[in-house]
Amino acid sequence: MDKNSDINKYILQKCIKRNIVNKKEKYAPEIDFVFAVSGAAALGKTAFCKNLERYLNDRRINTLHIPLDGFLLDRKTRQDRKLSGYNPESTDMPLLIETMKELIYDAREINLPLYDHRTGKHSGFKLICPGQVIILDGIMSLHYEIRERFTNFNIFLYSDDLVMRGLRLLVDMEERGYSVFEALSHSDEEFASYNKWIYHQIFFANLRISVGKQRELSV
């Protein structure tokens, strides 16, 4: 199976329509699925999530994409504390948890914080309403404090080491404004942090998606 459309169809037919996972006890009545989408930076998680959101909404399944980057500490703070973005301490976890409780348990509107990767700073808020399907997009979506409380279907994007390093370098330079030297300078450290903090999440995934060097997807 390959391509986003085939994977989206698989998720719709095999997961949502068959209702293969139970709602968590504290979910608000109108919420059925909370997907986690995690994996290394630059593998295309956000593009995948937006595509899935459009696909499900087009089929009248009220779906909401929630990027979790807005809960990151700003870049200067992380640098001052020598924190990789993969380290859970780089995320305001108490705020993330409380915000998700409001959205998922209480079905309340939330002010979702936004983060600009080019500047490394926060860029305001976006008002969000709950949906039948909620897609949590980000490396902390499968952190144990989030998956144990909120998610009932977990997706992990992965690739081989060379592809992950190459795509991360491209994103750091093209989207985050790094020079090639800046991107290279923390490549090894970031890769080690990914292996320490994130890779084990693959064992909690209901669906594992392989990413190729052109960001082609397959399961």
C-alpha positions in Angstrom: 0.0 0.0 0.0 1.4 3.4 -0.9 0.4 7.1 -1.3 -1.5 9.2 1.1 -4.9 8.5 -0.5 -4.5 4.7 0.0 -3.4 5.2 3.6 -6.3 7.6 4.3 -8.7 5.1 2.8 -7.2 2.4 5.0 -7.6 4.5 8.1 -11.2 5.3 7.2 -12.2 1.7 6.3 -10.2 -0.3 8.8 -10.2 2.0 11.8 -13.0 4.5 11.8 -15.8 2.7 10.1 -15.1 -0.6 11.9 -14.7 1.4 15.2 -11.7 -0.9 16.1 -10.7 1.1 19.2 -12.7 2.1 22.2 -13.2 5.7 23.3 -11.4 6.6 26.5 -13.7 6.8 29.5 -13.3 10.6 29.9 -13.9 11.6 26.3 -16.7 14.0 25.7 -19.7 12.3 24.0 -19.1 13.9 20.6 -15.5 12.7 20.4 -14.8 9.2 19.1 -11.1 9.1 18.0 -8.0 10.9 19.1 -5.1 10.1 16.8 -1.5 10.6 17.7 0.9 11.2 14.8 4.5 11.1 15.8 8.0 10.4 14.4 11.2 12.2 13.7 11.2 15.9 12.7 11.0 16.7 8.9 9.4 13.4 7.9 6.2 15.1 6.8 3.9 14.6 9.8 2.1 17.8 9.4 1.5 17.3 5.6 0.2 13.8 6.4 -2.1 15.1 9.1 -3.5 18.0 7.0 -4.2 15.5 4.1 -6.0 13.1 6.4 -8.0 16.0 7.9 -9.2 17.1 4.4 -9.9 13.5 3.4 -12.1 12.8 6.4 -13.9 16.1 6.4 -14.7 15.6 2.7 -16.5 12.4 3.8 -18.5 14.3 6.4 -16.4 13.1 9.4 -15.9 16.2 11.5 -12.1 16.1 11.9 -9.7 18.5 13.6 -5.9 18.8 13.1 -4.1 20.0 16.2 -0.4 20.8 15.7 1.4 20.5 19.1 4.4 22.7 18.2 2.8 25.6 19.9 3.5 24.1 23.2 7.3 24.1 22.6 9.4 26.6 24.6 10.8 29.2 22.3 14.1 28.4 20.6 16.3 30.7 22.7 14.9 29.2 25.9 15.7 25.7 24.7 19.1 26.7 23.5 19.9 28.4 26.9 18.8 25.3 28.7 20.6 23.0 26.2 17.4 21.2 25.4 16.7 19.3 22.2 13.2 19.7 20.8 12.9 15.9 21.3 13.4 16.2 25.0 10.0 16.4 26.8 11.4 19.2 28.9 11.4 21.4 25.8 7.5 21.3 25.8 5.2 23.0 28.3 3.7 19.7 29.3 1.4 21.0 32.0 -0.2 23.5 29.6 -0.5 20.8 26.9 -2.3 18.5 29.2 -4.6 21.1 30.6 -5.5 22.4 27.1 -6.2 18.8 25.8 -8.4 18.1 28.8 -10.5 21.2 28.0 -10.8 20.1 24.3 -11.1 16.3 24.6 -12.7 15.8 28.0 -14.9 18.9 28.2 -15.5 19.5 24.5 -14.7 23.2 25.1 -13.2 25.7 22.6 -9.5 26.2 23.2 -7.0 28.9 22.3 -4.3 26.8 20.6 -0.8 28.4 20.8 1.0 28.8 17.5 4.8 28.5 16.9 6.8 29.9 14.0 9.8 27.6 13.2 11.5 30.2 11.1 11.7 32.7 14.0 11.7 30.2 16.8 9.0 32.2 18.6 5.3 31.9 19.4 3.0 33.7 17.0 -0.3 34.1 18.7 -3.3 31.7 19.1 -6.0 30.1 17.1 -9.5 29.4 18.3 -10.2 25.7 18.0 -13.5 23.7 18.4 -13.7 20.0 19.1 -14.5 17.4 16.4 -15.5 13.8 16.1 -11.9 12.9 15.2 -9.0 14.8 16.6 -5.5 14.5 15.1 -2.7 15.4 17.5 0.3 16.2 15.4 3.8 16.2 17.0 6.5 14.2 18.7 4.8 14.7 22.1 1.5 13.2 20.9 2.9 9.8 21.8 4.7 10.8 25.0 3.3 8.6 27.7 1.5 11.5 29.6 -0.4 12.2 26.4 -1.0 8.7 25.0 -2.2 7.4 28.3 -4.6 10.2 28.9 -5.9 11.1 25.4 -5.1 9.0 22.3 -6.9 5.9 21.2 -5.2 5.4 17.8 -1.5 5.9 17.4 0.5 6.5 14.2 4.2 6.6 13.9 6.2 7.8 10.8 9.7 6.3 10.5 12.5 6.0 8.0 16.1 4.9 7.8 18.9 7.0 9.4 20.2 8.5 6.2 16.8 9.7 5.0 15.9 11.2 8.4 19.2 13.1 8.6 18.9 14.3 5.0 15.3 15.5 5.3 16.0 17.2 8.7 18.9 19.1 7.1 16.7 20.3 4.2 14.0 21.5 6.6 16.4 23.3 8.9 17.8 25.2 6.0 14.7 25.8 3.9 12.0 26.3 6.5 13.9 27.3 9.6 16.4 29.6 8.2 19.5 27.7 9.4 22.8 28.0 7.5 24.2 24.6 6.3 26.8 24.9 9.1 24.2 25.6 11.7 22.1 22.6 10.5 25.1 20.3 10.5 26.4 21.4 13.8 23.6 19.9 15.8 22.7 17.0 13.5 24.5 14.2 15.5 23.1 15.6 18.8 19.6 15.8 17.5 19.8 12.3 16.1 21.0 10.9 19.4 18.1 12.8 21.2 15.6 11.3 18.8 16.9 7.8 19.5 16.7 8.5 23.3 13.4 10.2 23.6 11.2 9.4 20.5 12.1 6.2 18.6 10.7 3.9 21.3 7.2 5.3 20.6 7.0 3.1 17.5 6.2 0.2 19.9 3.0 1.9 20.9 1.8 2.6 17.4 -1.3 1.0 15.9 -0.1 1.9 12.4 3.5 2.4 11.3 4.2 4.4 8.2 7.5 4.2 6.3 8.8 7.4 4.7 11.0 7.4 1.7 13.6 10.0 0.6 11.0 11.9 -1.5 8.6 11.6 1.5 6.6 8.9 -0.2 4.6 6.9 2.3 4.0 3.1 2.6 2.7 0.7 5.3 
